[in-house]
Amino acid sequence: MSKGARYTIGERIENKFLDLLELAYASYYTEKDKKSEKISECILITDSLKFLISVAWEGKLISNRHYEDTAMKLEEIGRMLGGWKNSLANPEKKNRNS
């Protein structure tokens, strides 16, 4: 990333990633009745990150390879968070057959 972009959108993206990490950690230790709300916030941050990464890519601030790698990882994070939220909404439906 160029120096000018690094201190604008690059810093914003970095801060969003750190916010997501911090909020996911807090979500893990939050009481069960408030967990879903925290996970929804994580999903919102993930969606914001997807948007900011696509803006950086469209502005040719990051390479195609970096965009593709990051977008795929954000998709996986989104699926994991969605699964976590769904498991809280439907506790009787578990992936295990025990």
C-alpha positions in Angstrom: 0.0 0.0 0.0 1.3 3.5 -0.8 2.3 5.7 2.1 -0.7 8.0 1.8 -3.2 5.1 1.7 -1.4 3.3 4.5 -2.3 6.1 6.9 -5.9 6.5 5.7 -7.8 3.4 4.5 -5.0 1.1 5.6 -5.1 2.3 9.1 -8.9 2.1 9.1 -8.8 -1.6 7.9 -6.1 -2.5 10.5 -8.2 -0.9 13.3 -11.3 -2.8 12.1 -9.4 -6.1 12.2 -8.3 -5.3 15.8 -11.8 -4.3 16.8 -13.1 -7.6 15.4 -10.5 -9.6 17.2 -11.3 -7.8 20.5 -15.0 -8.1 20.1 -14.8 -11.8 19.2 -12.8 -12.4 22.3 -15.3 -10.5 24.5 -18.1 -12.4 22.8 -16.7 -15.7 23.9 -16.7 -14.7 27.5 -20.1 -12.8 27.5 -23.1 -14.1 29.3 -25.2 -16.4 27.1 -28.2 -14.0 26.9 -26.0 -11.2 25.5 -23.7 -13.3 23.3 -25.9 -13.1 20.2 -25.9 -9.3 20.3 -22.1 -9.3 20.5 -21.8 -11.8 17.6 -24.1 -9.6 15.5 -21.7 -6.7 16.1 -18.8 -9.0 15.0 -20.7 -9.8 11.8 -21.3 -6.1 11.2 -17.6 -5.4 11.5 -16.8 -8.3 9.2 -19.1 -6.8 6.6 -17.5 -3.4 7.0 -14.1 -5.0 6.5 -15.3 -6.7 3.3 -16.4 -3.2 2.0 -13.2 -1.5 3.0 -11.1 -4.2 1.4 -13.1 -4.0 -1.8 -12.7 -0.2 -1.9 -8.9 -0.6 -1.4 -8.8 -3.1 -4.2 -11.0 -1.0 -6.6 -8.7 1.9 -5.9 -5.7 -0.3 -6.8 -4.2 0.1 -3.3 -3.9 -3.6 -2.8 -3.0 -6.3 -5.3 -5.4 -8.9 -6.7 -3.7 -11.6 -4.7 -4.0 -9.8 -1.4 -7.6 -8.9 -2.2 -8.5 -12.5 -3.0 -6.7 -14.0 0.0 -8.3 -11.5 2.4 -11.8 -11.7 0.9 -11.7 -15.5 1.2 -10.6 -15.3 4.8 -13.3 -12.8 5.6 -15.9 -15.0 4.0 -14.8 -17.9 6.2 -14.9 -15.7 9.3 -18.4 -14.6 8.3 -19.5 -18.3 8.0 -18.0 -19.1 11.3 -19.7 -16.2 13.0 -23.0 -17.0 11.4 -22.7 -20.6 12.5 -21.9 -19.5 16.0 -25.0 -17.2 16.1 -27.2 -19.9 14.7 -26.0 -22.4 17.2 -27.0 -20.0 20.0 -30.5 -19.5 18.4 -31.0 -23.3 17.9 -29.2 -25.0 20.8 -30.9 -28.3 20.2 -29.3 -28.6 16.7 -25.7 -29.6 17.3 -23.2 -30.9 14.7 -22.3 -33.8 17.0 -24.2 -37.1 17.1 -23.5 -38.0 20.7 
